[in-house]
Amino acid sequence: METKEIYQLPAGVSGFFEENVETPKRTDVNQFRKCCENLAENSDYQMIDFFNFNSMPTKSYHLASFKHKTGGYILIFCNRYFPLVAFSQVADGKTVEQVDLMLPENEFFDDDLLDQYFKNDFEVLSSAYLGITVDADNIEDAKAVKQLTFYEFAEFSFWKPQVLADIVFNNWG
């Protein structure tokens, strides 16, 4: 049986950078938007809103909100610094209109259909991966964060992310 090597988060994915150190090139937010628009044009999802958070330094992501023809709502997250995306179901659709201010209760999920719209340009992170705990004492979990910088870990001691999703898609404000 073949075992897949765990994806290692790249240094800087959290958005925390040491002063006077070059930051990574940002994700192409226009490409993310094109993928979202392609999804809206060719599926049962209608894009409600799109948020480019490049001017908001506390957010480590961009975001698109969608409504499915059956009435359910999803969010698609894209890391601001690396081409990483993930899909999340929204528990209460009434709060979707305010996602730029506060994220509604949501849960990451996997969807092969959605993957098709993003996998050529982005790494699609699975819900299982995003749920890996941030635990340096667990050898398997530690592999996912071993490329992160000391500076990022210093910030994490204050912010206390619990799982990888908290590192990749967060509002540190």
C-alpha positions as a Markdown table, in Angstrom:
| # | Residue | x | y | z |
|---|---|---|---|---|
| 1 | Met | 0.0 | 0.0 | 0.0 |
| 2 | Glu | 1.3 | 3.4 | -1.0 |
| 3 | Thr | 1.3 | 6.1 | 1.7 |
| 4 | Lys | 1.0 | 9.7 | 0.7 |
| 5 | Glu | 3.5 | 12.1 | 2.2 |
| 6 | Ile | 1.7 | 14.7 | 4.4 |
| 7 | Tyr | 1.6 | 18.2 | 2.8 |
| 8 | Gln | 4.0 | 20.5 | 4.7 |
| 9 | Leu | 2.7 | 24.1 | 5.1 |
| 10 | Pro | 5.2 | 26.5 | 3.7 |
| 11 | Ala | 6.9 | 29.1 | 5.8 |
| 12 | Gly | 4.8 | 32.3 | 5.9 |
| 13 | Val | 1.4 | 30.6 | 5.2 |
| 14 | Ser | 0.0 | 32.1 | 8.5 |
| 15 | Gly | 0.7 | 35.6 | 7.4 |
| 16 | Phe | 3.2 | 36.2 | 10.2 |
| 17 | Phe | 6.5 | 37.6 | 9.0 |
| 18 | Glu | 9.6 | 38.8 | 10.8 |
| 19 | Glu | 10.3 | 42.4 | 10.2 |
| 20 | Asn | 12.8 | 43.2 | 7.4 |
| 21 | Val | 12.4 | 39.7 | 5.9 |
| 22 | Glu | 11.0 | 39.4 | 2.4 |
| 23 | Thr | 7.5 | 38.1 | 2.4 |
| 24 | Pro | 6.3 | 35.4 | 0.0 |
| 25 | Lys | 4.6 | 36.5 | -3.2 |
| 26 | Arg | 0.9 | 36.7 | -2.6 |
| 27 | Thr | -1.6 | 34.3 | -4.2 |
| 28 | Asp | -3.1 | 35.6 | -7.4 |
| 29 | Val | -6.5 | 36.7 | -6.1 |
| 30 | Asn | -7.6 | 37.3 | -9.7 |
| 31 | Gln | -7.0 | 33.6 | -10.5 |
| 32 | Phe | -9.0 | 32.6 | -7.4 |
| 33 | Arg | -11.8 | 34.9 | -8.5 |
| 34 | Lys | -11.8 | 33.4 | -12.1 |
| 35 | Cys | -12.1 | 29.9 | -10.6 |
| 36 | Cys | -15.0 | 31.0 | -8.4 |
| 37 | Glu | -16.7 | 32.7 | -11.4 |
| 38 | Asn | -16.2 | 29.5 | -13.4 |
| 39 | Leu | -17.8 | 27.5 | -10.6 |
| 40 | Ala | -20.8 | 29.9 | -10.5 |
| 41 | Glu | -21.2 | 29.8 | -14.3 |
| 42 | Asn | -21.1 | 26.0 | -14.7 |
| 43 | Ser | -22.7 | 24.5 | -11.6 |
| 44 | Asp | -25.7 | 24.8 | -9.3 |
| 45 | Tyr | -23.9 | 27.3 | -7.1 |
| 46 | Gln | -24.5 | 31.1 | -7.3 |
| 47 | Met | -21.7 | 33.4 | -6.1 |
| 48 | Ile | -23.1 | 35.8 | -3.5 |
| 49 | Asp | -20.0 | 37.7 | -2.7 |
| 50 | Phe | -16.2 | 37.8 | -3.2 |
| 51 | Phe | -13.8 | 39.3 | -0.8 |
| 52 | Asn | -10.2 | 40.3 | -1.6 |
| 53 | Phe | -8.6 | 40.8 | 1.8 |
| 54 | Asn | -5.2 | 42.0 | 0.6 |
| 55 | Ser | -5.7 | 45.4 | 2.2 |
| 56 | Met | -6.6 | 43.7 | 5.6 |
| 57 | Pro | -3.4 | 42.6 | 7.1 |
| 58 | Thr | -5.0 | 40.6 | 9.9 |
| 59 | Lys | -6.8 | 38.1 | 7.5 |
| 60 | Ser | -4.7 | 35.3 | 6.1 |
| 61 | Tyr | -7.2 | 34.5 | 3.4 |
| 62 | His | -9.6 | 35.6 | 0.6 |
| 63 | Leu | -13.1 | 34.4 | 0.6 |
| 64 | Ala | -16.1 | 33.7 | -1.7 |
| 65 | Ser | -19.6 | 32.9 | -0.5 |
| 66 | Phe | -22.0 | 30.8 | -2.6 |
| 67 | Lys | -25.6 | 29.6 | -2.4 |
| 68 | His | -26.6 | 26.2 | -3.8 |
| 69 | Lys | -29.8 | 25.9 | -5.7 |
| 70 | Thr | -31.1 | 23.7 | -2.9 |
| 71 | Gly | -30.6 | 26.6 | -0.5 |
| 72 | Gly | -27.4 | 25.5 | 1.3 |
| 73 | Tyr | -24.5 | 27.9 | 1.7 |
| 74 | Ile | -20.8 | 27.4 | 1.3 |
| 75 | Leu | -17.6 | 29.4 | 1.7 |
| 76 | Ile | -14.5 | 28.9 | -0.4 |
| 77 | Phe | -11.3 | 30.0 | 1.4 |
| 78 | Cys | -8.0 | 30.9 | -0.4 |
| 79 | Asn | -4.8 | 31.6 | 1.5 |
| 80 | Arg | -3.5 | 35.0 | 0.8 |
| 81 | Tyr | 0.2 | 33.9 | 0.4 |
| 82 | Phe | 0.1 | 30.5 | -1.1 |
| 83 | Pro | -2.3 | 28.9 | -3.6 |
| 84 | Leu | -4.3 | 26.8 | -1.0 |
| 85 | Val | -8.1 | 26.5 | -1.0 |
| 86 | Ala | -10.7 | 24.7 | 1.1 |
| 87 | Phe | -14.5 | 24.4 | 1.1 |
| 88 | Ser | -16.7 | 25.0 | 4.1 |
| 89 | Gln | -20.4 | 24.5 | 4.7 |
| 90 | Val | -22.2 | 27.2 | 6.6 |
| 91 | Ala | -24.5 | 26.2 | 9.4 |
| 92 | Asp | -26.8 | 29.2 | 9.3 |
| 93 | Gly | -27.3 | 31.0 | 5.9 |
| 94 | Lys | -28.6 | 34.1 | 7.6 |
| 95 | Thr | -25.1 | 35.1 | 8.7 |
| 96 | Val | -23.5 | 34.6 | 5.2 |
| 97 | Glu | -24.1 | 38.3 | 4.3 |
| 98 | Gln | -21.7 | 39.4 | 7.1 |
| 99 | Val | -18.8 | 37.0 | 6.3 |
| 100 | Asp | -16.5 | 40.0 | 5.7 |
| 101 | Leu | -17.0 | 41.1 | 9.3 |
| 102 | Met | -17.3 | 37.8 | 11.1 |
| 103 | Leu | -17.3 | 34.2 | 9.9 |
| 104 | Pro | -20.5 | 32.3 | 10.5 |
| 105 | Glu | -20.3 | 28.8 | 12.1 |
| 106 | Asn | -18.9 | 26.6 | 9.4 |
| 107 | Glu | -17.3 | 23.2 | 8.9 |
| 108 | Phe | -14.8 | 22.3 | 6.3 |
| 109 | Phe | -15.8 | 19.5 | 3.9 |
| 110 | Asp | -14.5 | 17.7 | 0.8 |
| 111 | Asp | -16.2 | 17.8 | -2.6 |
| 112 | Asp | -14.9 | 16.2 | -5.8 |
| 113 | Leu | -17.1 | 18.4 | -8.0 |
| 114 | Leu | -15.8 | 21.6 | -6.4 |
| 115 | Asp | -12.2 | 20.3 | -6.6 |
| 116 | Gln | -12.5 | 20.2 | -10.4 |
| 117 | Tyr | -12.8 | 24.0 | -10.5 |
| 118 | Phe | -9.7 | 24.7 | -8.4 |
| 119 | Lys | -7.3 | 21.8 | -8.6 |
| 120 | Asn | -5.4 | 23.0 | -11.7 |
| 121 | Asp | -4.4 | 26.3 | -10.1 |
| 122 | Phe | -4.6 | 25.6 | -6.4 |
| 123 | Glu | -3.8 | 22.9 | -3.8 |
| 124 | Val | -7.2 | 21.8 | -2.4 |
| 125 | Leu | -6.8 | 21.0 | 1.3 |
| 126 | Ser | -9.0 | 18.2 | 2.6 |
| 127 | Ser | -11.1 | 18.6 | 5.7 |
| 128 | Ala | -9.1 | 15.8 | 7.4 |
| 129 | Tyr | -5.9 | 17.7 | 6.7 |
| 130 | Leu | -7.3 | 21.0 | 8.0 |
| 131 | Gly | -8.4 | 19.2 | 11.2 |
| 132 | Ile | -4.9 | 18.0 | 12.1 |
| 133 | Thr | -4.0 | 19.3 | 15.5 |
| 134 | Val | -1.2 | 21.8 | 16.0 |
| 135 | Asp | 0.7 | 19.5 | 18.4 |
| 136 | Ala | 4.5 | 19.4 | 18.3 |
| 137 | Asp | 4.5 | 16.4 | 20.5 |
| 138 | Asn | 2.7 | 14.3 | 17.9 |
| 139 | Ile | 5.3 | 13.3 | 15.3 |
| 140 | Glu | 2.8 | 12.9 | 12.5 |
| 141 | Asp | 1.0 | 16.2 | 13.2 |
| 142 | Ala | 4.3 | 18.0 | 13.6 |
| 143 | Lys | 5.3 | 17.1 | 10.0 |
| 144 | Ala | 2.7 | 19.4 | 8.6 |
| 145 | Val | 4.1 | 22.5 | 10.3 |
| 146 | Lys | 7.9 | 21.7 | 10.2 |
| 147 | Gln | 8.6 | 24.4 | 7.6 |
| 148 | Leu | 7.0 | 27.2 | 9.5 |
| 149 | Thr | 9.3 | 29.7 | 11.0 |
| 150 | Phe | 10.3 | 30.3 | 14.6 |
| 151 | Tyr | 8.6 | 33.7 | 14.3 |
| 152 | Glu | 5.3 | 32.1 | 13.3 |
| 153 | Phe | 5.5 | 29.7 | 16.3 |
| 154 | Ala | 6.2 | 32.6 | 18.6 |
| 155 | Glu | 3.0 | 34.3 | 17.4 |
| 156 | Phe | 1.1 | 31.0 | 17.8 |
| 157 | Ser | 2.0 | 30.9 | 21.5 |
| 158 | Phe | -0.2 | 34.0 | 21.8 |
| 159 | Trp | -3.0 | 33.2 | 19.3 |
| 160 | Lys | -3.1 | 29.5 | 20.1 |
| 161 | Pro | -4.3 | 27.9 | 16.8 |
| 162 | Gln | -5.8 | 24.4 | 17.6 |
| 163 | Val | -5.8 | 22.9 | 14.1 |
| 164 | Leu | -4.1 | 23.6 | 10.7 |
| 165 | Ala | -7.2 | 25.4 | 9.4 |
| 166 | Asp | -6.6 | 28.0 | 12.2 |
| 167 | Ile | -3.2 | 28.7 | 10.7 |
| 168 | Val | -4.0 | 28.7 | 7.0 |
| 169 | Phe | -7.3 | 30.6 | 7.1 |
| 170 | Asn | -7.5 | 33.0 | 10.1 |
| 171 | Asn | -8.3 | 36.5 | 11.2 |
| 172 | Trp | -5.5 | 37.3 | 13.6 |
| 173 | Gly | -7.1 | 40.6 | 14.6 |
